[in-house]
Amino acid sequence: HARHIGAMRKAFGLVKNRQKANMGRIPDLENRKKKLKEVRQKCIGDGTLLKQAIENVRRNGIKVYHAKSKEEAIWFTSTEIGDSRLVVKSKSNVTKEIGLTEALMAKGMEVVETDVGDRIIQLCGGVPSHPTGPASHLSRHDVAKVLSHHFRKKVKSTPEELVELVKDEIAGHLGEAGIGITGANAVAAEEGSILLVHNEGNIMQVATRPEKHIVLAGTDKIYPNLEEALN
């Protein structure tokens, strides 16, 4: 749809301009990118590193399942959720790849996305247009229409009001949910640590639900140690 393409161009144009403006604030950026690529090439597929990560994460008191398929990953997650009917979730590419939200909802659970863009897509029943900008194809008028239908009231199309409305609704679900599901930015094998990075503040709220925090991470997220992960 031409209107959706136009909205995406505008959204990602703003992102690219901000990236260019901030590149100078990161020292030695090119060397960092080169080092990251080298570390990833070394770590991906390293069975010994995977074993070390599992052992040390378990040693830190965290239950670990090593799923061999998406079906196993969904089963392990469902088992850990147990009888809870409401789960809050943050953005995670691996959960999208295995269709976790759809699978849990098919089992009768309510799964609420807590990233603003993902929640908007969830409410409109659409498909994300991009991993980092899931609702970038929607204009503010499109979003206002979706939210007006969801809340059964006329919603103004100002960006500030739209974001606040979605964030308030998410906050309500966060307050009710006992279990949170997140991905992981990195797993440090030597320390057995899981690293989470966020910009909306929602990931830490999801991770600190009172009953349980469930993390799903692919083996591509494993790094030798915290220093390598943070670089």
SVG drawing of the C-alpha trace seen along z (x, -y; Angstrom):
<svg xmlns="http://www.w3.org/2000/svg" viewBox="-17 -16 56 47">
<polyline fill="none" stroke="black" stroke-width="0.4" points="0.0,0.0 1.5,-3.4 0.4,-5.1 2.1,-2.5 5.3,-2.7 5.2,-6.5 4.8,-6.2 7.8,-3.7 10.0,-6.0 9.3,-8.9 9.8,-6.8 13.1,-5.3 14.3,-8.5 14.0,-10.1 15.8,-7.1 18.7,-7.3 19.1,-11.0 19.3,-10.5 21.8,-7.7 24.1,-9.9 23.8,-12.7 24.8,-10.4 27.6,-8.3 30.3,-10.8 29.3,-10.1 30.5,-6.5 34.3,-6.4 36.1,-4.0 32.9,-2.8 34.4,-1.0 36.8,1.0 34.0,1.9 31.9,3.2 34.8,5.2 35.5,6.8 31.8,7.6 31.8,9.4 34.9,11.4 33.4,12.5 30.1,13.5 31.9,15.6 33.9,17.3 31.0,18.0 28.2,19.1 28.0,22.9 30.6,23.3 29.2,26.3 31.7,26.0 30.8,22.4 27.1,23.3 27.7,26.1 29.7,23.6 26.9,21.0 24.2,23.6 26.3,24.9 27.1,21.4 23.6,20.0 22.3,23.0 25.0,22.5 23.6,19.0 20.2,20.6 18.4,20.2 16.5,23.2 17.7,23.8 16.0,25.8 17.9,26.5 15.2,26.7 16.0,28.6 13.0,27.3 10.4,24.5 7.8,27.1 10.1,27.9 10.7,24.2 6.9,23.6 6.3,26.6 9.0,25.6 7.6,22.1 4.0,23.3 5.2,25.6 6.8,22.8 3.7,20.6 1.5,23.2 -1.9,22.1 -1.3,18.3 -3.7,16.8 -2.0,13.4 1.5,13.0 3.4,9.8 6.1,9.9 8.8,7.7 10.1,7.5 12.0,10.7 12.8,11.8 13.2,15.4 9.7,15.6 8.3,14.2 10.3,16.7 8.8,19.6 5.3,18.1 5.3,18.2 2.5,15.6 0.1,17.3 0.8,20.7 0.2,19.5 -3.0,17.6 -4.2,20.8 -3.8,22.5 -6.2,19.8 -3.6,17.4 -3.6,13.7 -0.2,12.5 0.3,8.7 3.1,7.1 4.7,4.3 6.6,2.5 4.4,-0.3 4.8,0.6 4.3,4.3 1.2,3.6 -0.3,1.4 0.3,4.2 -1.2,6.7 -4.4,4.6 -4.9,4.1 -4.2,7.8 -1.6,6.9 1.9,8.1 5.0,6.2 6.6,4.3 10.1,4.3 11.8,6.0 12.8,2.7 9.8,0.6 6.8,3.0 4.2,0.2 6.3,-2.1 3.9,-1.5 1.0,-3.0 0.3,-6.7 -0.9,-8.4 -4.4,-8.5 -4.2,-4.7 -3.1,-4.2 -5.9,-6.5 -8.5,-4.5 -7.2,-1.2 -7.1,-2.6 -10.6,-4.2 -11.9,-0.8 -10.1,0.9 -11.0,-1.6 -14.5,-2.2 -14.1,-6.0 -12.8,-8.7 -9.1,-9.0 -7.2,-12.0 -4.4,-11.4 -1.7,-13.4 1.4,-11.2 1.8,-12.2 -1.7,-11.2 -1.5,-8.0 1.7,-6.9 0.5,-7.8 -2.8,-5.9 -0.9,-2.7 1.6,-3.1 -1.1,-3.5 -2.9,-0.4 0.4,1.6 1.1,0.3 -2.3,1.7 -1.4,5.2 2.0,5.0 0.4,4.4 -1.8,7.4 0.6,10.0 2.7,12.3 4.9,13.7 7.0,11.9 8.7,13.1 11.7,11.4 14.5,12.2 18.1,11.6 20.6,9.3 23.4,11.5 24.3,14.5 27.8,14.3 29.1,17.9 31.9,17.4 29.8,15.5 26.5,17.2 24.9,13.8 22.0,12.7 22.1,9.1 19.0,7.1 19.0,3.7 16.0,1.5 14.9,-2.0 11.3,-2.2 11.8,-1.0 9.3,1.9 11.8,4.8 12.9,4.4 9.3,4.1 8.5,7.4 11.6,9.0 10.6,8.1 7.1,9.6 6.5,11.1 6.1,14.8 8.6,15.6 10.8,14.2 11.1,16.4 14.0,15.7 14.1,17.1 17.4,16.8 19.0,18.4 22.5,19.8 23.6,16.8 23.3,14.7 26.0,16.5 29.3,14.6 32.5,15.8 32.2,13.3 30.7,10.0 33.5,7.9 32.9,9.3 29.1,9.1 29.3,5.4 31.6,4.5"/>
</svg>
